[in-house]
Amino acid sequence: MTLFTPGELEVIQVLWQHGSLKPAEILVQLDRPMSNAALRSVLRVLMEKGHVTRRKKGKAYYYRAKSTAPKAFKNMTR
């Protein structure tokens, strides 16, 4: 069971809503200011936990949620 921190939850919700995004695009969608370094740290942790994948397109990385919101919350409540 993997619980989300408040910061992780904010980022994963953006990815659930918008699909595959670059970090700069994620920052625009967040409800509160977050530094680029902090966002990249959150994305790294979400990848390590298995919730997010990334792919390189040109020079940019695009991040995408691996699971849907209902599935993630179902796993959290077990």
C-alpha positions in Angstrom: 0.0 0.0 0.0 1.4 3.3 -1.0 0.0 6.5 0.4 0.4 9.8 -1.4 1.9 12.9 0.3 -0.1 16.1 -0.2 2.4 17.2 -2.9 2.4 13.9 -4.7 -1.4 13.9 -4.7 -1.5 17.3 -6.3 0.8 16.3 -9.1 -0.8 12.9 -9.7 -4.3 14.5 -9.9 -3.0 16.9 -12.6 -1.7 13.9 -14.6 -5.0 12.0 -14.1 -6.9 15.0 -15.5 -4.6 16.0 -18.3 -2.7 12.9 -19.4 0.9 13.1 -20.6 2.6 16.5 -19.7 6.0 18.1 -19.5 7.1 19.4 -16.1 6.5 23.0 -17.1 3.0 22.1 -18.2 2.3 20.4 -14.8 3.5 23.5 -12.9 1.0 25.6 -14.8 -1.9 23.3 -13.7 -1.0 23.2 -10.0 -3.2 25.1 -7.6 -0.2 26.5 -5.6 3.3 27.6 -6.6 5.9 24.8 -6.6 9.5 25.2 -7.7 10.8 23.2 -10.7 13.2 21.4 -8.5 10.5 20.4 -6.0 8.3 19.2 -8.9 11.0 17.1 -10.3 11.6 15.5 -6.9 7.9 14.7 -6.5 7.9 13.2 -10.0 11.0 11.1 -9.2 9.3 9.7 -6.1 6.1 9.0 -7.9 8.1 7.0 -10.5 10.0 5.1 -7.8 6.6 4.2 -6.2 5.4 3.0 -9.6 2.6 5.6 -10.1 4.2 7.6 -12.9 6.1 6.8 -16.1 8.1 9.1 -18.3 9.1 9.0 -21.9 11.6 11.2 -23.8 10.3 13.1 -26.8 12.9 15.2 -28.4 14.7 16.9 -25.6 11.8 16.9 -23.2 10.4 14.3 -20.8 6.7 13.7 -20.7 5.2 12.2 -17.5 2.0 10.2 -17.3 0.1 8.4 -14.5 0.3 4.6 -14.8 -3.0 3.9 -13.1 -6.3 5.6 -12.9 -7.5 7.5 -9.9 -10.2 5.0 -8.8 -7.6 2.1 -9.0 -5.0 4.1 -7.0 -7.5 5.0 -4.3 -8.9 1.5 -4.1 -5.3 0.2 -3.5 -4.8 2.9 -0.8 -7.9 1.8 1.1 -6.9 -1.8 1.4 
